């Protein structure tokens, strides 16, 4: 019997134990994982239970007091212990010249943060440019604005901060989904831009598409009409408005997060 004792989920030690046991042909090795152990009394009980069997205890405990208690209790019953973490921690300490944090569950926390980021990125792609209005109610934040106000780059930047963001284009010919007007003000951000800069951006966009820069999309008349319409929608929705003229995405994102977190904190 191999007992796996961990202050986190214990997957690392279990994988090591199973890999080692696979090298013994025909040997029947049972593995029992005991995760989230953070109390000395619990360690005493587990070791006492393990003493009934012909056991080995493999562990990933980073707190010194827990390791010492385990080694002490195991010695009472002559149980062999295998410390999975300490040799690697000692080696890294020598190489880096810094001490480990000795905080349980950091790998799991890193994994969870990574998957939250991936989920937020997938969300931003799925609900980009108003593709599916259902995303509005599922989002942490919703960005609205006319075309070429950097809605998508902003959403992707925020997704890397693990914020789920949907964006909705504001076009005079298409009314925005009613869900937009039901959002709390801090969860809806409007983007605006000076007409001249938007004109330049759109003209360049048309050029990259191989189209004439004189198309209605880039005309100043069209741009002014769109911006006026967007302003009306944003006023009706009661959202904060950020002027993105000459702003980097990072600068806009910083302001968006400030509005969002302040609203989350004070419920408005």
C-alpha positions in Angstrom: 0.0 0.0 0.0 1.3 3.5 -0.9 -0.2 6.3 1.0 -0.1 9.7 -0.7 -0.2 12.6 1.7 -0.4 16.1 0.3 -1.2 19.6 1.5 -2.8 20.2 -2.0 -4.5 17.8 -4.3 -1.7 15.2 -4.3 -1.6 14.5 -8.1 2.2 14.9 -8.3 3.0 12.3 -5.7 0.4 9.9 -7.0 1.9 10.1 -10.5 5.3 9.4 -9.2 4.1 6.5 -7.1 2.2 4.9 -10.0 5.2 5.4 -12.4 7.5 3.7 -9.8 5.1 0.8 -9.2 4.8 0.1 -12.9 8.4 -1.0 -12.8 7.6 -4.0 -10.6 6.0 -6.6 -12.9 3.1 -8.4 -11.3 3.4 -6.4 -8.1 0.0 -5.3 -6.8 0.4 -1.8 -5.4 -2.6 0.0 -4.1 -2.4 3.8 -3.9 -4.5 5.8 -1.5 -4.4 9.6 -1.9 -5.2 11.8 1.1 -5.3 15.4 -0.2 -5.5 18.8 1.6 -3.8 17.7 4.8 -3.0 20.7 6.9 -3.2 19.5 10.5 -0.8 17.5 12.6 -3.6 15.6 14.3 -4.7 14.4 10.8 -1.2 13.3 10.0 -1.1 11.2 13.2 -4.4 9.5 12.3 -3.2 8.7 8.7 0.1 7.3 9.8 -1.6 5.1 12.4 -3.9 3.8 9.8 -1.0 3.1 7.4 0.8 1.2 10.1 -1.8 -1.6 9.8 -0.6 -2.4 6.3 2.7 -3.0 4.7 3.0 0.6 3.6 5.1 3.3 2.1 4.2 7.0 2.6 5.0 9.4 -0.2 4.2 13.0 0.5 4.3 16.5 -0.9 4.2 18.7 2.1 5.9 22.1 2.0 5.2 23.3 5.6 8.2 22.2 7.8 6.0 21.5 10.9 3.9 19.0 8.9 6.9 17.3 7.4 8.5 16.9 10.8 5.3 15.5 12.3 5.0 13.0 9.5 8.6 11.8 9.7 8.3 11.5 13.5 5.1 9.5 13.4 6.2 7.3 10.6 9.5 6.5 12.5 7.4 5.2 15.4 6.0 2.4 13.2 9.1 1.9 11.0 7.2 3.1 7.9 9.3 4.1 4.9 8.6 7.7 3.8 9.4 9.3 0.5 9.6 13.1 0.3 8.8 14.1 -3.3 9.2 17.9 -3.0 12.2 18.6 -0.8 15.1 17.4 -3.0 13.8 19.6 -5.9 13.2 22.5 -3.6 16.7 22.2 -2.2 18.2 22.0 -5.7 16.3 25.1 -6.9 17.3 27.0 -3.7 20.9 26.4 -4.5 20.6 27.4 -8.1 18.5 30.5 -7.6 19.9 31.6 -4.3 16.4 32.3 -3.0 14.2 30.5 -0.5 10.9 28.8 -1.6 7.6 30.4 -0.6 6.5 27.2 1.2 2.9 27.9 0.3 0.7 24.8 -0.3 -1.2 24.4 -3.6 0.7 26.9 -5.8 0.7 24.7 -8.8 -3.0 24.2 -8.6 -3.5 28.0 -8.2 -1.3 28.5 -11.3 -3.3 26.0 -13.3 -6.6 27.5 -12.2 -5.4 31.0 -13.3 -4.2 29.6 -16.6 -7.6 27.9 -17.3 -9.5 31.1 -16.3 -7.4 33.0 -18.8 -8.1 30.5 -21.5 -11.8 30.5 -20.7 -11.9 34.3 -20.9 -10.1 34.4 -24.2 -12.5 31.8 -25.7 -15.4 33.9 -24.3 -14.0 37.1 -26.0 -13.7 35.3 -29.4 -17.2 33.7 -29.1 -18.9 37.0 -28.2 -16.9 39.4 -30.3 -18.6 42.0 -32.4 -22.1 41.2 -31.2 -22.1 37.7 -32.7 -24.3 36.3 -29.9 -26.3 38.6 -27.7 -26.5 35.9 -25.0 -23.0 36.7 -24.1 -24.1 40.1 -22.8 -25.6 38.6 -19.6 -22.8 36.1 -19.2 -20.0 38.7 -19.4 -18.1 40.4 -16.6 -17.9 43.4 -18.9 -19.5 44.6 -22.1 -17.8 47.1 -24.4 -19.9 49.1 -26.9 -18.7 51.5 -29.6 -18.6 52.3 -33.3 -16.4 50.3 -35.7 -12.6 50.7 -35.3 -12.6 52.0 -31.8 -10.4 49.0 -30.8 -13.2 47.0 -29.1 -11.8 43.6 -30.0 -8.1 44.3 -29.0 -9.4 45.7 -25.7 -11.5 42.6 -25.1 -8.6 40.3 -25.8 -6.3 42.4 -23.5 -8.8 42.1 -20.7 -9.3 38.4 -21.4 -5.6 38.0 -20.5 -6.5 39.5 -17.2 -9.1 36.8 -16.8 -12.0 39.1 -17.4 -14.8 37.8 -19.6 -15.7 40.5 -22.0 -18.2 40.8 -24.9 -18.4 43.7 -27.3 -21.3 45.1 -29.3 -20.9 47.4 -32.3 -23.1 50.4 -32.4 -24.5 51.0 -35.9 -27.4 53.4 -36.7 -29.2 50.9 -38.8 -29.2 48.2 -36.1 -30.6 48.7 -32.7 -28.4 47.2 -29.9 -29.8 44.2 -27.9 -32.1 45.2 -25.1 -29.8 43.4 -22.7 -27.3 46.2 -23.1 -29.7 48.6 -21.3 -30.3 46.3 -18.4 -26.6 46.0 -17.3 -25.3 47.7 -14.2 -23.4 50.9 -15.3 -20.0 49.6 -14.2 -20.4 46.5 -16.4 -21.0 48.5 -19.5 -18.3 50.7 -21.1 -18.7 52.9 -24.1 -15.8 53.8 -26.4 -15.7 57.0 -28.4 -13.0 58.7 -30.6 -12.4 62.0 -32.3 -13.9 62.0 -35.8 -10.7 62.9 -37.6 -8.7 60.1 -36.1 -11.5 57.6 -36.8 -11.6 58.8 -40.4 -7.9 58.1 -40.8 -8.1 54.7 -39.2 -11.0 53.7 -41.5 -9.3 55.0 -44.6 -6.3 52.9 -43.8 -8.5 49.9 -43.1 -10.1 50.2 -46.5 -6.7 50.4 -48.1 -5.6 47.1 -46.4 -8.7 45.5 -47.8 -8.0 46.7 -51.3 -11.0 49.0 -51.3 -11.3 52.7 -52.2 -10.8 55.0 -49.3 -13.7 57.1 -50.5 -16.3 54.6 -49.5 -19.2 55.7 -47.3 -17.6 53.7 -44.4 -14.8 56.2 -44.1 -16.7 59.4 -45.0 -16.8 62.1 -42.4 -20.5 62.5 -42.8 -21.0 58.8 -42.0 -18.6 58.9 -39.1 -20.3 61.9 -37.5 -23.7 60.2 -37.8 -22.3 57.0 -36.2 -20.7 58.9 -33.3 -23.8 60.9 -32.6 -25.9 57.7 -32.6 -23.4 56.0 -30.3 -23.5 58.9 -27.9 -27.3 58.7 -27.7 -27.1 54.9 -26.9 -24.4 55.4 -24.2 -26.4 58.2 -22.5 -29.5 56.0 -22.6 -27.6 53.1 -21.1 -26.0 55.3 -18.4 -22.5 53.8 -18.9 -19.1 55.3 -18.5 -17.6 56.6 -21.8 -13.8 56.5 -22.5 -12.3 58.5 -25.3 -9.8 56.2 -27.0 -8.3 58.9 -29.2 -4.5 58.3 -29.4 -4.7 55.9 -26.5 -2.9 52.6 -26.3 -5.0 49.6 -25.5 -3.2 49.2 -22.2 -4.1 52.7 -21.2 -7.8 52.2 -22.1 -7.8 48.8 -20.3 -6.4 50.4 -17.1 -9.3 52.9 -17.1 -11.9 50.1 -17.8 -10.6 48.0 -15.0 -10.7 51.0 -12.6 -14.4 51.6 -13.4 -15.2 47.9 -13.2 -13.5 47.1 -9.9 -14.8 50.3 -8.3 -18.3 49.4 -9.3 -17.9 45.8 -8.0 -16.6 47.1 -4.7 -19.3 49.7 -4.2 -22.1 47.9 -6.1 -22.7 50.6 -8.7 
